[in-house]
Amino acid sequence: MKRAGVLLLGALPVIAAGVYFAVPDDSADPADTAAASASSSATARSTRDDAKDRAEQEREADDALVADLPPGLAAPAEKELAQQLVSSAENSTTKWRTAYGSIQDVGDGDGYTAGIIGFCTGTHDLLMLVERYTEDHPDNGLAKYLPALREVDGSDSHEGLDPGFTAAWQAEAEVPAFRAAQEEERDRVYFEPAVRLAKLDGLGTLGQFVYYDAMVFHGPDTDAEGFYGLRERAMAEARTPGQGGSEKAYLATFLDVRKQAMEAKRPGIDTSRVDTAQRRFLTAGNLKLATPLVWEMYGDTYRVP
């Protein structure tokens, strides 16, 4: 977006010059000028409205397509399995419901990492969670930290958060409403968009999980290191099943691209969640993510019977 803004600013003098030479002399009829301006505005509005209508129609068609597909990862048992898999990577346990109150700075540059999905003070999602929670529960124990959370957003700073924020998070995590808020934000920001897009790409349950875990780790961003950027890079190298490609080949490409991004961002990072979990399932041809499952994460072995 910043690059586009710079280009736009660079083009402004050319546009202004074009307008200057195109303006007629003072003898032009003001009524004609006003009519031309009104016509131009009406055309622009019509174009925007048409684009909006097309976008809404496309979304409705996509919604209808997804509704007709099997639930996949959204089925209750599969969704539970997905949370166990992600939790093994984020919190080193498959008992994900024990992680509502977890909070620590793991030294990855994202500030405090907290809760069931690894919400971070430096990556905006923890701020969004607390803001939305505070709208419904204004007297909660985290609300007073909102100014500080806004200040540190985008950094690894603890300024304004220490020493009380971690204790406040752990205390609030005992409140059922905050636990529910964590699950709702997880679904809204990560789970539902990932599963929906995976289904539109023609991916089965394993592919839906691959997208979900990537969305959690890399964030729902469009830059080269964000989830949508990774998907674009993978699609440049392999066709999705929705495009007539091989599901297994596309997922292998996506995992390759994702691993490269992980290592580029944090050299020396443990890529277990790709290598000894998702890649293992893919190599075995387990595109339905059927149990039993056995995987390794950071040297520990996990099993789901």
Secondary structure, DSSP 8 states (H G I E B T S, - for coil): -HHHHHHHHHHHHHHHHHHHHHS--TTS-HHHHHHHHHHHHHHHHHHHHHHHHHHHHHHHHHHHHHHTS--GGGSHHHHHHHHHHHHHHHTS-S-GGG-TT-EEE-SSSS-EEETTTTEETTSSHHHHHHHHHHHH-TT-TTGGGHHHHHHHTTS---TTTTTTHHHHHHHHTTSHHHHHHHHHHHIIIIIHHHHHHHHHTT--HHHHHHHHHHHHHH-S--STTSHHHHHHHHHHHS--GGGT--HHHHHHHHHHHHHHHHHHHSTT---HIIIIIIHHHHHTT-TT--SSEEEEETTEEEEE-
